[in-house]
Amino acid sequence: MAPAPRTEIGEAGALDSGLDAAVRAFRTAAWAWLTVVTLLSYASIEQPVAAALGVLAAGAVTAVWWLPSSPARSDEVRRRLVAAELLVGAALVAADGWVYDDGRAQSFGGVWPLAGVLAVAVRSGRRAGVSAGLVLGAARAVGEVVVVRGGWSATRVLAVASTGVLFGLAGWAAGWAAGRIRIAERLAARSAARAEVAAELHDGVLQTLAVVQRRSDDPDLVRLARSQEAELRRYLAGPDETAAGDVPVEVLLRAAAADAISRFGLRVEVAAVPPLPAMPAARGAALRGVVGECLANVAKHAGTDRAVVFAEADDRCLHVSVTDEGIGFDPGAVHERGIEESIRRRVEGLGGTTTIHARPSAGTTVVVEIPLEAR
């Protein structure tokens, strides 16, 4: 028996740990750079004690992130650490004009305060990340008012506003990226689990149902086995292909195969070479119709109950073929009216081409090439 599929909860935990590790590495590198810059720019520091305390506080927070915490306390520990990190980061940003003289070439804290924004964004999403970034921007404004003082020129206002905007955009981008990674991870986990189940069903249940259909003389039993096989194949095809948004090509092909099994009792194998693209709903429906018509022609004219659907894609086109080992035909002697109306025109509507390879007693292969981008 195949190993039990991994749960989405376990995958999510591993993903969160990976994101936390990435932020931890960024935080550590940022603190090391903060230390180096502070030492190299010592001549420009007007408040060396405050600078040292700021660097030490950032280092303490950075070090604590490397300490292990028990799972029962992890969420609470994270919240406190993030709050402390944002507080220290805000203090570094606000003290910029106080620690350095007016001729400073860099900001106190460097990019280390950004680690707090990233820590919030990767766990709590875009809105929380933007809010954390705006907190640092507000700290910069408070520091300018309380510490630096002086007149507010257009350049100074722009510099203060840029701090909040840049930190906010960083929080938004990190939250958005983390969200997309989580979606991709969930889809990958579901696909892996579905593949494991598919292997089990193909080696056992589906083959048993196929044997029942071939050997049973009871029409009701054959019809029931055919219906159950089609339902299982629809499940293995994945999410509902009528759902909004882009639909994976493999889902469309397996759905078309399941329809042919249900309608005609065909034995259809789908061979897909990953990665295959996803298609918009309208183009996907047309592709499913093309493959469905190819399989219908196999059932009606090929004199066989078996067909193979093969698909692969390159940078430019999607290549799909439907092959049978039936009686074939002579393309020069037989008018391809059915193929012309039901298949070629649909493919041409997608901007693609259709090629027929057939010989008498040697089967038929219909090859469809569809551009990945609509023309």
Secondary structure, DSSP 8 states (H G I E B T S, - for coil): -------HHHHHHHHHHHHHHHHHHHHHHHHHHHHHHHHHTGGGBS-HHHHHHHHHHHHHHHHHHTS---TTTHHHHHHHHHHHHHHHHHHHHHTHHHHB-TT-SS-TTTTTTHHHHHHHHHHH-HHHHHHHHHHHHHHHHHHIIIII-S---HHHHHHHHHHHHHHHHHHHHHHHHHHHHHHHHHHHHHHHHHHHHHHHHHHTHHHHHHHHHHH---HHHHHHHHHHHHHHHHHHH-S-TTSSS-EEHHHHHHHHHHHHHHHH--EEEEEE-S---EE-HHHHHHHHHHHHHHHHHIIIIIS-SEEEEEEEE-SSEEEEEEEE-S----TTTS--HHHIIIIIHHHHHTT-EEEEEE-TTS-EEEEEEEESS--
